[in-house]
Amino acid sequence: MKERNCLYCQEKILGRTDKKFCDDHCRSSYNNQLNGFTNSKIRTVDHALKKNRRILMGFFNSKNEYTVLVIDRKIQEMGFLFQFHTHIDILESGETCFYCYDYGIVPLGNKIKVVKAKV
Ligand SMILES: [Zn+2]
């Protein structure tokens, strides 16, 4: 018979061989640990996406403007993280836009076109 150890405390499990934990306490501690890790990853990504959106939104001051040009370096100095975006869309112009919710960017060499989604 194969010996099993509790996934949480590593103690030998007695009794049924299909058990993964020695008791309910170990089961819930193990699950809380897993969820805590997942939640902190989600929070990190959420935070980055919202910060990106705030940076992009900051380039617009008129309600009638839908695109502005900014330099690549400027956006990075403000803390924009290029690897975080919510979705990708093709604009009417055929350009690929990386959105953070309702604001997006189109990379153009050393400049970036910042796009506000039309409602
Ligand atoms: Zn245990």
Residues whose N, C-alpha, C, O or C-beta is under 5 A from the ligand:
A	BS01	ZN	C6 Y8 C9 Q10 F21 C22 D23 C26
